Amino acid sequence: MDNRLRPTRSGLFAIELLISVGIFIFCAAICLGLFSKAESISSESADLNRAVNEARSVSECYKACGGDIDSVSMLLDSKADSGCIKLFYDDLWNRVSEKSISSFNLILSQKENGAVVTVCSSNKELLSWFVSALEVAG
Amino acid sequence: MKRNTGSGTIAALILTVIFGAALLLSIASGASVYRHVADRVETGSRQRVGLSYITAKIHGSDETDSVHVGKFGNTDALFISLVEDGDEYENVIYVYNGYLMELLCEDAEGFGPEDGEIINEAVSLNIDEPVPSLLRFIYTDESGTVEAADVYLRSGGR
C-alpha cells in the first residue's frame, strides 16, 4: 500500500494561484515604482520650468539695470547683501519673505563683469547660469 | 480516506482577494499618477502659450523702434512692428473679453480689440515699464493663476 501524501486538487490549485499572485505582485511592484518615478520626474520638470522662468526674469532685470545690484534689488522688491540678492518661494512658486517657510530660493551673486543666478530647492540645485552685465541701451 | 476541510478553498479565496486588492491598488495608483502628470503638462502648456508666447515674440522682434507698449481699446497691449517684403505691419498682443488675442494689420488705428485672433483663454494682461527698456508682464490665465515675467529690450525699445 502506498502511504505517501498526494497533493489534493484544491492544494494544487492554491499553489498555482499563489504563484500567479506572486508574479502579479512582482509586476505590480515594478509598475508602482515606475509610476512613482514618473510622478517625481513630472514634478521636477514643472519645478525646473518655473525655476527657468523666475531666473530669466531676474536675469532680465539685472541686464536692464546694467549690473547695478542695488537697482536690481529695488526692482525685485528685496534687499542686496554683500553683492548678493536672495529671493524665496513657497512650493507653488509664490514669493515669500522668509527662508524658513520657503521651498525654493533664488540667489543672484555679483561677480566680475556679471552675476551668477542660482535656483535651488530645499535639497538640490535646479539651475545655475551666468548673466553678463550689458550696457543699458540709449 | 482524506477528509476535505475546506482550507484549500479558503486559501484560494484569500489569494484571490489579495490579487484583486493589488490589482485595484496598481490601477488607482496609475490613474492618480496619470492625472497629476496630465495636469502638470496642461499647466506647462498654458504657461508656454501665455507668457512664453509673448516673451518669445519680443525676443524674435527686438529691433530698434519695433517694440513698445500702450493701450489698445481700454486694455494694455504690446505693439510689435514688423517688416515683411518691404511692407510694414503691426502685431498687437492683448487680452480682451476673456482671451489672449493677437492682431496683425498694417495700422492698428483702424481696428478694435474685437478684431484680433484668439490665441488662448486668459483673464488679464497688465504691462508696465518699471525702468526704461524693461517690460514687466503680469498675466492671469483662465484658472486665475497670476504669473509675471520681465523682458529687457536689448534694442532699447521705442
Chai-1 contact restraints between the chains, C-beta under 6 A:
chainA,res_idxA,chainB,res_idxB,connection_type,confidence,min_distance_angstrom,max_distance_angstrom,comment,restraint_id
A,S10,B,G8,contact,1.0,0.0,6.0,A-B,restraint_1
A,G11,B,G8,contact,1.0,0.0,6.0,A-B,restraint_2
A,A14,B,G8,contact,1.0,0.0,6.0,A-B,restraint_3
A,A14,B,A11,contact,1.0,0.0,6.0,A-B,restraint_4
A,A14,B,A12,contact,1.0,0.0,6.0,A-B,restraint_5
A,L17,B,A12,contact,1.0,0.0,6.0,A-B,restraint_6
A,L17,B,L15,contact,1.0,0.0,6.0,A-B,restraint_7
A,L18,B,L15,contact,1.0,0.0,6.0,A-B,restraint_8
A,V21,B,L15,contact,1.0,0.0,6.0,A-B,restraint_9
A,V21,B,I18,contact,1.0,0.0,6.0,A-B,restraint_10
A,V21,B,F19,contact,1.0,0.0,6.0,A-B,restraint_11
A,I25,B,A22,contact,1.0,0.0,6.0,A-B,restraint_12
A,A28,B,A22,contact,1.0,0.0,6.0,A-B,restraint_13
A,A28,B,S26,contact,1.0,0.0,6.0,A-B,restraint_14
A,C31,B,S26,contact,1.0,0.0,6.0,A-B,restraint_15
A,L32,B,S29,contact,1.0,0.0,6.0,A-B,restraint_16
A,F35,B,S29,contact,1.0,0.0,6.0,A-B,restraint_17
A,F35,B,G30,contact,1.0,0.0,6.0,A-B,restraint_18
A,F35,B,V33,contact,1.0,0.0,6.0,A-B,restraint_19
A,A38,B,V33,contact,1.0,0.0,6.0,A-B,restraint_20
A,E39,B,V33,contact,1.0,0.0,6.0,A-B,restraint_21
A,E39,B,H36,contact,1.0,0.0,6.0,A-B,restraint_22
A,S42,B,V37,contact,1.0,0.0,6.0,A-B,restraint_23
A,S42,B,R40,contact,1.0,0.0,6.0,A-B,restraint_24
A,A46,B,R40,contact,1.0,0.0,6.0,A-B,restraint_25
A,N49,B,G44,contact,1.0,0.0,6.0,A-B,restraint_26
A,S57,B,A149,contact,1.0,0.0,6.0,A-B,restraint_27
A,S57,B,D150,contact,1.0,0.0,6.0,A-B,restraint_28
A,E60,B,D150,contact,1.0,0.0,6.0,A-B,restraint_29
A,E60,B,V151,contact,1.0,0.0,6.0,A-B,restraint_30
A,E60,B,Y152,contact,1.0,0.0,6.0,A-B,restraint_31
A,C61,B,D150,contact,1.0,0.0,6.0,A-B,restraint_32
A,K63,B,Y152,contact,1.0,0.0,6.0,A-B,restraint_33
A,A64,B,V131,contact,1.0,0.0,6.0,A-B,restraint_34
A,A64,B,S133,contact,1.0,0.0,6.0,A-B,restraint_35
A,A64,B,L134,contact,1.0,0.0,6.0,A-B,restraint_36
A,A64,B,Y152,contact,1.0,0.0,6.0,A-B,restraint_37
A,L75,B,P130,contact,1.0,0.0,6.0,A-B,restraint_38
A,A137,B,S133,contact,1.0,0.0,6.0,A-B,restraint_39
A,A137,B,G156,contact,1.0,0.0,6.0,A-B,restraint_40
A,G138,B,G156,contact,1.0,0.0,6.0,A-B,restraint_41
